[in-house]
């Protein structure tokens, strides 16, 4: 079975006796057992016709939130969400020295209900007091709202469990699926606010970790994951991290969607090469980065409006890549082995499709490039940034990419087309010469498989000499290599004058 382990630290669960101080006049905040999301109690207050009113919650001990990438998570409920004009969270070492962060009202759920507010505690706050909050000793946390006059008497602004974290939830074990995260988060004593399933879509607000030093066997398909619009988090807070350091870890995704809904994007980060990660039929959209390793394969997928992909030895095949959010002179796909990129279609948006980082000779099969700029331009299809010679032998009907060479780099592109001769007698000798010459370009002494394949640049004129003992020569003279792979059936005629000893 799979096990989900929280990477969060709970600051306050808002259960039991609470230390509360009002911000603004009127009846003060108090424990609330009618509206809660975690365990059996929250804190609430009735607010109407107010501007930035709310309350302070004092924790029993200071919390050190000074480490890099620390995020604060607070559960928030506003009954009159449709009338809400402002919502803010304060955090500080005292009620007179704090940072104040404004939560965009537009991010409150359209249908109301609970909202998990995650914010990067180190971000520049919208307001401060007393020199700002001391991140190493925070024990005062406040929720404030602005509302017009609203009806009713019950508490209408609610705060529940507060946590801090740099990441999210970890999954290890066997038979893992995405719903394991949902089940763990939905537990009433947990309510991490990291992942939630709404109408079959998984909304991931922090980071999900698949695998660790312990193994994980994970296989899921036809899922939809959305990283929601959260403007207060750090750029790398939301995402999926895959750890393949354990040789028994095996992760498989198929026929699924992973995308971001806002300017702050999620990502897919793979580390380790001992296990395996295989994804096919994926639709990946608006992701910050996709980092793969040599233990990964990404097949037959659509990748759109993403910022960056790092190959790191991964196999990438049959993918359609468009709308990359690169700039002039920058590449979307950083490749250390272009031979492992095949049958992919790249459509220009800006910058380069591929940056090659390692010199060498590579078979580059079936890749096409549409709309890219001229050779040497900042919008050329391929940027050779290897510092050396890269030779690309184009096969499989791939198009000839335009090239930009970086410092010390040079590139040779051989756009070869494969021609297959079939129906050959066994054995048959085949020789391919430059037309009208004796310059041998390809050949084989004894073909015993019934077919022979040679690969040359499109438009090359050749003489193909075909001979087998007991058969007449079946030569093809002045043959022009076509622009795409071709198959030529050969019919060898028996030599009636041949005397078989």
HUMO-V458019 format. One record per residue. PHI is phi in whole degrees, -180 to 180 (none if undefined). Layout:
phi
PHI
PHI
This chain:
phi
none
-94
-125
-103
-121
-73
-104
-90
-114
-79
-80
-155
-95
58
-100
71
-74
-123
-103
-125
-138
-74
-118
94
-79
101
-61
-79
-75
-154
-58
-131
-112
-97
-121
-157
-120
-118
56
-137
-152
-137
-129
-143
-153
-87
-132
-155
53
-130
-123
47
-110
173
-163
-99
-110
-99
-81
-70
-147
-64
-115
-85
-115
-89
-66
-61
69
-67
-121
-99
-121
-133
-83
-134
-132
-128
-61
-94
-60
-70
-100
-62
-114
-160
-147
-142
-125
-112
-145
-164
-88
-156
-81
-117
-132
-156
-108
-122
-112
-91
-93
-58
-59
-63
-88
-69
-53
-60
-103
76
99
-76
-128
-91
-91
-108
-143
-73
-65
-95
-65
-71
-74
-75
-154
-138
-144
61
87
96
-80
-85
-64
-84
-150
-91
-136
-120
-134
-131
-122
-132
-138
-119
-140
-76
-68
-129
-81
98
-127
-76
-55
-124
-126
-128
-121
-131
-37
-118
-134
-137
-166
-106
-142
-167
-125
-112
-117
-135
112
-130
58
-74
-140
-61
-65
-61
-65
-61
-61
-65
-72
-77
-59
-64
-89
-103
46
-69
72
-99
-142
-144
-100
-128
53
86
-99
-94
-99
-110
-98
-134
-123
-104
-110
-110
85
-159
-62
-84
-79
-143
-112
-137
-145
-150
-148
54
-104
-128
-118
-125
-90
-72
-75
-130
-81
-95
-95
-70
-60
-109
-78
-91
163
-127
-108
-117
-109
-108
-71
-90
-64
-92
-74
-137
-125
-133
-120
-151
52
-140
-124
-135
-152
-107
-103
-141
-70
-84
-103
-85
-147
-128
-121
-108
-132
87
-133
-84
-85
-144
-137
-128
-128
-144
65
-87
-119
-113
-135
54
-99
-69
-155
-125
-105
-111
-136
-66
-94
-118
-136
-127
-125
48
-123
-110
-125
-135
54
-100
-85
-161
-134
-111
-71
50
88
-75
-91
-127
-145
69
-101
-110
-124
-150
65
-58
-90
-97
-113
-51
83
-108
-113
-78
-103
-92
-118
-101
-154
-64
-64
-88
-107
-144
53
-105
-110
-110
-115
-65
-126
-170
74
-94
-77
-134
-112
-95
-108
-127
-63
153
-108
-131
-78
-122
-107
74
-89
-121
-134
-123
85
-78
-80
-75
-53
73
-89
-74
-119
-61
-62
-125
-112
-86
-112
-85
77
-150
-85
-118
-112
-109
-97
-77
-136
66
79
-70
-84
-83
-80
-77
-129
-121
-100
-84
-59
74
-103
-144
-137
-116
-115
-109
-88
-83
-117
-88
-117
-112
-95
-118
77
-77
-72
-109
-91
-130
-97
-125
-131
-119
-114
-58
-53
76
-132
-108
-77
-79
-105
-165
168
-151
-67
-132
-88
-119
-102
87
-148
-139
-121
-129
-132
-144
-64
-57
88
-71
-91
-136
-109
-105
-104
-127
-145
-139
-60
91
-132
-71
-57
-119
-75
-124
-105
53
-87
-96
-61
-73
-83
-139
-54
-140
-121
-119
-75
-112
-116
-89
-95
-64
-85
-68
-95
-76
-100
-78
-65
